[in-house]
Amino acid sequence: MPDRTRAPRKLRLWEALALSVGLMGPTLAMGLNGAGVAATAGKAVPLVFVLGLIGVALVGYGFWRLTQHFNHAGSVYALAGATIGPRAGFFGGFALLGTYLFFLTCTLAATGVFAHAFLQALGIPAATPWLVVALLAAVAVGLLNSRDTRITARTLLIVEGVGIVAMAVLAFVVIGRVAGGSAPRGQTLDLSVFTAQGTTLSAVMTATVFAFVSWAGFEACASLGEETDNPRRNIPRALVGSVLLTGVLYVFVMFAQTIGFGTDEAGVAEFAGSEAALATLSEQYVGAWFALVIAFTAVASAFASALSSSAAAARLVYALARDGFGPARLARTNPRTGAPTAALAFVCTVAAILVAIVAGFGISAFDAYYWFATIGVLCILVAYAVAGAGVIAFTLSGRASIPKYEIVLPIAGIAYLGFVIFTQSTGQPAPFSYFPWIAGAWCLAGAVVLLAAPGLAQRIGERLTAELAAQEPQDARSAL
């Protein structure tokens, strides 16, 4: 018999929050996602991120409400299963599993490429293929995650904390020099970046898709519901905290980057064409030594994102196996730490194989990162929509004292997700035009499993009913 004992609830609020922040990888997002927004919306990059924050808040509402009542290692799998039904839960959970696996793969690739970039910045020849670095990172995240969950949380907090501090310092220096009139090219403090001046509303809305990607994974802390102290209070707070913390940070840093490059045509073009915007600004506004600091934080952030992705993926695999999908041995946990070690070994192995395959075809680490990240985002949009439908059904069922007028929020969130999916799936050049089909095939596979194994939904329903029996809906105010 596999050990199915749940891990003790010992994580605190900030430790649960660290998993979501780690999976989002704000240091990577701030360094990579601004250029795509600038190429689409011009100097209105900060405005785009403000609107992106509103969009993710609408999507996050559903998780905030549902985790006040249900907490489970399966995240969307259980939240949808408890509100819509086991079939919807499995479908949403399977889509989310694809996200976590693809995110783990892309962040392993990112670790490889940023490690090479950092070594080259130090003047050290990087002769080792990026695949070797990625595989070593896979082993490292597996070993770290097999230990006490608090070690993972604290590692994420330290790594991303250093990156966030470095980004904030750079942003303050840039804004200070621009405001003080000592910018390298005489850039000025232009607050029109918070308007659509010089662009169109259509371009701004389209660019919010790039911004939304920066928050992908904010719900990761929901997978720690079974390991967190007072989860009905701390998980919702961690969700809100992760969205607001990164939201304020993104808007602030993107404002600094935009005015740092300059809001004239030349400045916007330089921002849009930059592959290392933060490193470029570091050299221009601080010095080459700070560019090395930024390069190191990029490596650390990529590794932290892989660490967080593997933790979330392993817990979802563990939850599915515990409820009858997959080999029973995947539901085994370490009796000392409570970590789902069998599931962890499985997800790390799958990601390592995917990395090896793309490297074997000669695909660069940067391409591997963007390709798998795009597929993962498309899968997570489906999972978010399922969770949104779950909170609508839960609200209308009357099983909890959620005001019915609040359903306008998840409805608006689902509408925004539809817009993002449409934008990501149309008018894309190859190979990006293939990725919606790959993500769709993954999600369709989940539906096929349910059709091929009709008894699976019943088993899942019975297990979820038993596991959530002690989590009957309470008045939402008791969770606040």
N, C-alpha and C positions, 0 to 999 in steps of 0.2 A: 504494500500500500504506500503510495507517495505521501509525503508529509504535506498536508494541506493546512497546517496551522497558520493562521494569519499573523503577520508581523505585529509586534506590540505597538500601540499608538504612543509614539514618543516624540514625533517631530513637532516642532513649534511653528508658529505662524511664519516667521522669517525663513525657516528652513524649507517650508512648502513653497513659499514665494520664489525661493532661489531656483527651484526646478523649472518653473515657467520662464523666469528671466533667462536662465541658462539655455533653454531650448530656443527661445527667440533669438538669442545671440545678438544683443543690441550693438556690441562693438562692430560685428560684421555688417549688420544692417546699416549702421551709420556710415560705414566706410564704402559700401557697395551700392546701396539703393538710391542714393541721391542723384547719381549721374543719369540713371534712366528716367527719373522724374524731370530733371532739367531738360533732357532731350525732347520731352513731350510737352511740358508746360512752361518752358522758359524759366524766368526768374521767380515764378510763383511757387517754388518748391515748399517753403514753409506753409503756405495756404493749403497745398495738397496734403501735407501731413496732418494739418488740423482737421481737414475733412476725413482723412483716413482714420484718425482717432475716433471721430464720431461714428464712422461705419463699424469699426471693431467694437465700439461700446454697445452698439445695437445688437451685434452678434453675441457679445459677451454677456448681455443681460440674461439670456437663456441659461447659461452655465451658472451664473450668480444665483438665479432663482432655484434651479434644480438642486444644486449642491447644498442649499439650505435644508434640504429634505433627504437627499440620497447621497451616499458616499461609497465608492466602490473602486477597486483597482482597475476596472475596465472602462472608467470614464464614460464616453458617449455610449458605449456598449450597454452599460447599466442604466444610464440616465434615460436613454430612449426606450430601453427594454422595460423599465418600470413605468413609463408614461404612455407609450404607444403600443408596445407589445414586443415579445421576444424576437420576432422576425425583423422588425425595424431596428431593434437593438443590435442584433447580429450584423445587419447590413451596415449600420453606421459605425459599429466597432471595427468591422473588416476594412472599411474605407479609412478609418483613423489608423489602423495598423499599417496600411500601405504608406500613409504619410510618415509615420515614425520610422519605418524601415528605409524609405527613400531619403528622409532627412538624415538618418544616421549615415547612409552611404555618401551623401553629398558633403556632409561635414567632415567625414574621414578624408575625402578628396581635398577639401579646403585646408585641412591640417597639413597635408602633404605640400600643397602649392605655397602656402604662406610660410612654412618652415624653410622651403627653398629660397623664397624671396628674402627672408630674414638673414639667412646665411650669406646670400649674395650681397646684401646691404652691408654686412660686416666684412666683405671682401674674402669670404671663404668659399672656395669652389664647391658647389653642391653636385657631386658626381652620383650620389645615390638616387635611383629613380623614385619618383613621388609615390609609386605604389608601395615601396618598402616602408616609407614613413607612414602611409595610411594604414598598412597592416599592423605596424607596431602600435599605432594609435588605437586600433581595434582591440588589440590585446590589453593595452593599458586601461581602456575604459571598462573592459570586462572585469579586470582585476579590481579596479576601484569600486565598481558597482556591486561586486560580490561581497564587499565589506558592509559595515554598518551604514544604513541609509544616511545617517547624520554626517558621515564622512563625505559622501557624495554632495550633500547639500552645502556643507561648509567649503568644499573645494570649489563648487560653482560660485558661491558667494565671493570668495577671495579672488578668483580669476576674473569674473565679470566685474567685480568691484574695482579692481585695478584698471580694467579697460574703461569703465565708466568715468572714473576719476581722471584718467588721461584725456578722454574726449572732452570732459567738462573744462579742464585746464586749458586745452587748446581753444575751445570755443570762447572762453573768457578773454584769452589773449587776443584772438582775432577781433572780437567785438570791441575790446578796449582800444586796440590800435586803429581800427577803422573809425571809431567814434572820436579818437584823439587826433585824427588827421595824419597818422604816421604809417598808413597802409603802404605796401610796396609800390602799387601803381596808382595811388591816390584814390582808392575805392572809398565810397561814401556810405553812410548809414542810411539805407533806403528801406523805409517801412512799407513801401508799396508792394513788397514781396508777399504781403498778406492779402493782396487783392489780385484780381485777374487782369490787371493792367498789362497790356502788351501781349496778351494771349487770349484764348477763348474759353468760355465755360465748359465747352465740350472737351477741350484739351485737358483742362484741369480735372474734370471728372474721370477721364480716361487714365490720367496719371495717378489717380488715387489707387488704382490697381497695384502699381509698383509700391506705393506706400503701405497698402494693406498687407502685402507680403511680409513687411517688417515685423508684424505682430503675429504671424503664423506660429502657433505653438503656445499661445498665451494660456491655453486651458490645461497644460501639462500637469499642473499641480493637482488637478482633479483625480489623477491616477494614484495620488498618495493619500486618498481619503481614508483608507484602512490603516494607514501608518501614522496618521496625524492626530495629535491631541485635540479633543473637542472639534471634530471636523466640520460640523454644521456651522460653526462660527468661523474657524480659521481658514477653511478652504475658500468660502466665498470672499473673505477679506483678502486672501492671497491673490485670487483672481482679479479683484478690483485693483489691488495694489500693483500687480504686475502691469496691467494695462495703463494705469495712470502714471506710474513711475516712468515706464518707457515712453509713453506718449509725450510727457513734458520734456523728457530728454531728447527725443527725436526732433520735436519742433525747435527746441533751443539750438541743437547742434546743426540742424539743417539751415536754420537762419544764419548761423555763423558761417557755414560753408558757402552759402549763396552770396552774402555780402563780402566774404573773404575773397572769392574769385572775382567778384564785381558783378553788378547788375546790368552793365552795358552788353552789347552784342558779343564782344570779344570775351568778356568774363563768363557769360552763360555758355558760350561755345567751349571754353576751356573746361568748365565744370562738367558739361555733358560728355566731353571726350576723355575725361580723366578715368584711368583704371585704378588709381590709388589717390583719391581726392584728399584724404586726411594726411597722407604722407607728404603730398605736394604742399599743402597748407602749412604743415609742420616745418618744412624746410624754409618756406617763404617768410613765416611769421615768428618762428622760434629759433630753428637751427637744425642742422643735419642730425645732431645727437637725439633730438626729440623725435625725428622721423624714425630712428631706430627703436625708440620706446613704443611708438605707434605700431611699427612692424611686429614687434614682439607681442603686443597685446592682441594683434590679429591672429597670431598662431595660437595663443592661449585661449582666445574666444572660440576659435574653430574647434579646439579640443574640448572645451566646456560644452559646446553645443552637441558634440558627439556623445559626451558623457550623459547629458540630459536626455538626448534622443533615445539612447540605448536603455536608460532607466525607464522611460515611459513605455517604450516598445515591449520591454521584458514584462512589465506589469500587465500590459494588455494581453500578451500571449499567455501569461500565467492565468489570468482571469478566464480567458476562453477555454483553456485546457481544463481548468478546474470545473467548468460547467459542461464539459463533455465534447468540446471541439479540439481535436488533436490528441497526440499521445498523452497518457496520464502522467508520464514522467516530467512533462513540461510544467506540471503544477507543483513540483517539488520546491521547497524553500530550504534555505540554510537554517538549521535549527538554532544556531547561535545568533545570527544576525537578522533572520527573517527575510533576507533577500531572495528573490526568485532566481536562483543561480542557473537552473536548467534552462529556463526561458531566456535568461541573459546570454548564455553560451549559444543558444540557437540564433538569436537576432544578430549577435556579433558575427557569427559564422556566415549568415546570409548576406550581411552587408559586405563582409570581406570578399565573398565570392563575386558579388556584383561589381565591386571596385576592381577586382582582378580581371573580370571579363572586359570592362571598358578599357582598362589599361592595355590588355592584350590586343585590342583592336587599334591601339595607337592614339586613343582619345586623350587629349590633354586634361590635366587636373582641373583647370578653370572650366573647360567645357563639361566635364563630369559633374562639377559642382552645380553649374547652372541647369544642366539637364535634369538631374535627379531632384534638385530643389523645385523646379517647375512642376514636375510630375507629382511631387509630394504636396505642393500647394493645391493643385487641382483636386487631389483626393481629400484634402482637409476641408475644402469648400463643401463637398458633399456631406462630410461628417457634421460640419457646422449647421448645414441646412436641416439635417435629421434632428439635431439637438434643438434647433429652433422650433421645429414641428412638435417636438416633445413638450416643450414648455407651453405651447399653445394648447395642446390637448390636455395637459395637466391643469392649466388655468380654467379651461371650460368645464372640466370634470367636476369641479367644486371640491376636490379632495384636499385642498389647502386654501387658506384665506388670502389668495392673491386676487386683487381687484381685477375684474374682467376687462376693464378698459386698458389694462397694461398689455393686452395682446397686440396692440398696435406696434409695440416695440419689436417683438420677434418677427412680426409680419414685415416690418420695414427692414429688419436685418436679413430676412430671407430674400427680399426683393434686391437688396444690395448685393448679396451673394450671387444671385442670378445675373446681375450686371457684371460682376467680376468674372464669372464663368464665361459669359458671352464674350467679354473683351479678350480674355485669355485664349479663347478657342477659335476666334475668327481673325483673318487677315495676317496670320503669323507665317513667317518664312520657314522653310524646312531647315533643321529638323524639328523646330518648335511646333510646327503644324501637326507633327505625329504625336506629341505628348498628350493632348486631350484624348486621343484614341487609346493610348497606353493606360492612362488613369481610368478611363471608362471601362476598359477591359478588366482592370483590377476590381473595380467596384461591381461589375457585372459578374465576376467570378464569385463574389460573395452571394449574389442572388441565386446563381446556379447551384451553389452548395446547398442552399435552403431547399431548392426544388428537388435536388437529387437525394437529399436526406430529410424527408418530411418529419421524422421523429426528432431531429436535432432541435427544432424550435420548441417542441414540447419539453425536452430535457432542459434546455436553456431557461425556459419559463419556470419550470419547477425549481431549478437551482437559484435563479434570481429571486423568486418568491421567498425561498427559505433564507437566503442571504440578506435580503432587505426587510425581512419580517420585523426585525427590531428597529427598523428605520421608518416607521409609519409617519406620514406627514404630520408635522406639528405646525402651530402658528408661526409664520415666518419671523415674527418679532422675537421669538425665543432664540433664533439663530443669530441675531444681530449683536 
